[in-house]
Amino acid sequence: MAKAIVFTSGKGGVGKSTLTLGVGKALCALGCRVVLMDTDIGLNNLDVMLNVEKNIIYDIKDVIDGRCRLMQALVDAGGFYLLPSSHSYEQCMADGQSLKEVVVRLKASFDYVLIDCPAGIEFGFHRAISAADEAIVVTTAHLSALKDASKVASLISSYHMPARLVINRVRGDMLLDGSTLSLSEISSAMGVDVIGAVPEDDSLNLCRSNRSEGNNAIKMIAKNLHLGTDEVYDVTKKYRGLFGGIKRKLRGKV
């Protein structure tokens, strides 16, 4: 059965859109039919990250207003698709019901609808959440991000929607040194199960498609979503042992 999964965060800058894109690519590689849906109206950037902004003719607002068919608005991103958001916030005040109707139609043609939700807890958040079946809360281990993510998780629970947690940009050396909260401590404090941990990886911010640690961690998240497994990438692996200890010391000096 098709799933609509919303990726959300309490604050911007935690890598939510990058994670949405990465999971979409990984699910596509698993043979799934995937469409990304950008609901960050006016501040949308999935089209830029995918380098398809010049290919956009119609957007989500055109679909809702009936100016085009749903499939006409989809942009081929190389094996999966993007339903782009509107570039004008003032001209697109679509409500949650309109968004939900679009998602229902997408689920008829795709296995996964991945919804990139605006950061924060304003109207755009509630609109995106109301259209989804389940949620992935994205955060980093920083205190301010965790505080905001906890508020988001609490709001999601009011929708009686299952939610899981991805902790992004994790420093494995700091985990081993005990200078940051462990994944289990974060999960326990927020009351949300962890579905994935992604190590700090500059190549993800550059949207490179490679076999880096970060990409391997995201592939594991996609596998968990698709197969119902719960394997979390070991972000501390390269910092263990003799050479790992040297890496930790060198990293601590940076």
C-alpha positions in Angstrom: 0.0 0.0 0.0 1.3 3.5 -0.9 2.6 5.7 1.9 2.7 9.4 2.3 5.6 10.3 4.6 6.2 13.9 5.8 9.7 15.0 6.7 9.6 17.8 9.3 11.8 19.7 11.7 11.4 22.2 14.5 13.9 24.6 12.9 15.6 25.2 9.6 19.1 24.2 8.8 19.1 20.7 10.2 19.2 19.0 6.7 15.6 18.1 6.3 15.3 18.7 2.6 18.6 17.0 1.9 17.4 14.0 3.8 14.1 13.9 2.0 15.9 14.0 -1.3 18.4 11.3 -0.2 15.7 8.9 1.0 13.8 9.5 -2.2 16.8 8.5 -4.3 17.5 5.4 -2.0 13.9 4.2 -2.2 14.1 4.6 -6.0 17.2 2.5 -6.1 15.2 -0.2 -4.2 12.8 -0.3 -7.1 10.1 1.8 -5.6 8.0 4.4 -7.4 8.8 7.7 -5.7 7.5 11.3 -5.9 8.8 14.2 -3.8 6.3 16.8 -2.9 7.7 20.3 -1.9 5.2 22.1 0.4 7.6 24.8 1.5 5.7 27.4 -0.4 7.6 30.5 -1.3 10.9 29.1 0.1 11.0 25.8 -1.9 14.4 24.5 -2.8 14.0 20.8 -3.9 13.9 21.9 -7.5 17.2 23.8 -7.0 18.8 20.9 -5.2 17.7 18.6 -8.1 18.8 21.1 -10.7 15.4 20.9 -12.4 14.1 24.4 -11.8 14.3 25.3 -15.5 12.1 22.3 -16.3 9.2 23.4 -14.3 6.1 24.5 -16.2 3.4 23.9 -13.6 3.5 23.7 -9.9 1.3 22.4 -7.0 -0.9 25.6 -7.1 -1.7 25.0 -10.8 -2.8 21.4 -9.9 -5.0 22.6 -7.0 -6.6 25.4 -9.1 -7.2 23.0 -12.0 -5.0 24.7 -14.5 -3.2 21.4 -15.4 -3.5 17.7 -14.8 -1.5 16.3 -11.8 0.8 14.3 -14.1 1.6 17.4 -16.2 3.0 19.2 -13.1 5.4 16.3 -12.2 9.1 16.9 -13.1 11.3 13.9 -13.9 14.3 14.0 -11.6 16.0 10.9 -13.0 14.1 7.8 -11.9 11.8 9.6 -9.5 9.6 12.7 -9.7 9.1 16.1 -8.1 5.9 17.9 -7.6 7.3 21.5 -7.2 5.9 24.1 -4.9 4.7 27.5 -5.8 7.4 30.3 -5.8 4.9 32.8 -4.7 3.6 32.5 -1.1 1.0 35.3 -1.6 -0.6 33.5 -4.5 -0.8 30.0 -2.9 -2.7 29.8 0.3 -3.8 26.2 -0.3 -5.4 24.5 2.7 -4.7 21.1 4.2 -7.7 19.5 2.5 -6.5 20.6 -1.0 -3.0 19.2 -0.2 -4.5 16.0 1.1 -6.5 15.5 -2.1 -3.4 15.9 -4.2 -1.5 13.3 -2.0 -4.4 10.8 -2.4 -4.1 11.1 -6.2 -0.4 10.7 -6.1 -0.7 7.6 -3.9 -2.7 6.0 -6.8 0.4 6.1 -9.0 3.4 5.9 -6.6 4.6 3.7 -3.8 5.9 6.6 -1.7 5.0 10.3 -1.5 7.7 12.1 0.4 6.5 15.5 1.6 9.1 18.1 2.4 7.5 20.2 5.1 8.3 23.8 6.0 10.4 24.1 9.2 8.7 25.4 12.3 5.1 25.0 13.5 3.2 27.5 11.6 0.3 27.0 9.1 2.5 25.3 6.5 3.5 22.7 9.1 0.0 21.8 9.9 -1.0 21.8 6.2 1.7 19.3 5.4 1.2 17.1 8.4 -2.6 16.7 7.7 -1.8 15.3 4.3 0.6 12.5 5.5 0.2 9.0 6.9 3.4 9.1 9.0 6.2 11.5 10.0 9.9 11.6 10.1 11.2 14.3 12.6 14.7 15.5 11.6 17.0 17.1 14.1 20.6 17.5 15.1 22.0 16.8 18.5 22.3 20.5 19.4 20.1 21.5 22.3 18.2 24.2 20.4 17.3 21.8 17.6 16.3 19.1 20.0 14.0 21.5 21.9 12.2 22.6 18.7 12.0 19.0 17.4 10.4 17.9 20.7 7.7 20.5 20.2 7.1 19.2 16.7 6.9 15.6 17.9 4.3 16.7 20.5 2.2 18.4 17.9 2.4 15.3 15.6 1.1 13.1 18.4 -2.0 15.3 18.5 -2.7 14.1 14.9 -2.5 10.5 16.2 0.1 9.9 13.5 3.1 7.6 13.9 6.4 9.5 14.0 10.0 8.4 14.1 13.3 10.3 14.5 16.3 10.9 12.4 19.3 12.5 14.1 21.4 14.2 11.5 25.0 15.4 11.4 26.0 13.2 14.3 29.6 13.4 15.5 30.7 9.8 16.2 33.8 11.0 18.1 31.7 13.1 20.5 29.4 10.2 21.1 32.2 8.0 22.1 33.7 10.7 24.3 30.4 11.2 26.0 30.4 14.9 25.1 27.0 14.7 23.4 23.7 13.0 24.2 23.5 9.4 23.0 20.9 8.3 20.4 19.0 6.4 23.1 19.0 9.4 25.5 17.6 11.7 22.7 14.9 9.1 21.8 13.9 8.6 25.5 13.8 12.4 26.1 11.6 13.0 23.1 9.5 9.8 23.4 10.1 9.0 19.7 11.9 6.0 18.3 15.0 6.5 16.2 14.8 5.2 12.7 18.2 6.5 11.6 21.4 8.5 12.4 23.4 10.3 9.7 27.0 11.2 10.4 28.4 14.7 9.7 29.2 14.6 6.0 30.0 17.6 3.8 29.3 15.6 0.6 25.6 15.4 1.5 25.4 19.2 1.7 26.8 19.4 -1.8 24.2 16.8 -2.9 26.9 14.5 -4.3 25.8 11.0 -5.2 28.5 8.7 -3.8 29.2 6.0 -1.4 30.1 8.2 1.5 29.2 7.5 5.1 26.3 9.9 5.0 24.8 8.3 1.9 25.2 4.8 3.4 23.3 6.0 6.5 20.5 7.4 4.4 20.2 4.2 2.4 19.8 2.3 5.7 16.9 4.7 6.6 15.2 4.0 3.3 15.6 0.3 3.8 14.1 0.6 7.3 11.1 2.5 5.8 10.6 0.0 3.0 11.2 -3.3 4.8 10.1 -2.4 8.3 13.5 -3.0 9.8 15.2 -0.9 12.5 18.9 -1.0 11.8 20.6 2.3 12.7 23.9 3.3 11.1 26.9 3.0 13.5 28.3 6.6 13.4 31.0 5.7 15.8 32.6 2.8 13.8 35.4 4.8 12.3 36.4 6.2 15.7 37.0 2.9 17.4 40.2 1.0 17.8 43.8 2.3 17.5 43.3 4.3 14.4 39.9 5.4 15.5 41.4 6.8 18.6 43.9 8.8 16.6 41.1 10.2 14.5 39.3 11.2 17.6 42.3 13.1 18.9 42.8 14.8 15.6 39.1 15.7 15.3 39.2 17.1 18.8 41.9 19.6 17.8 39.8 21.0 14.9 
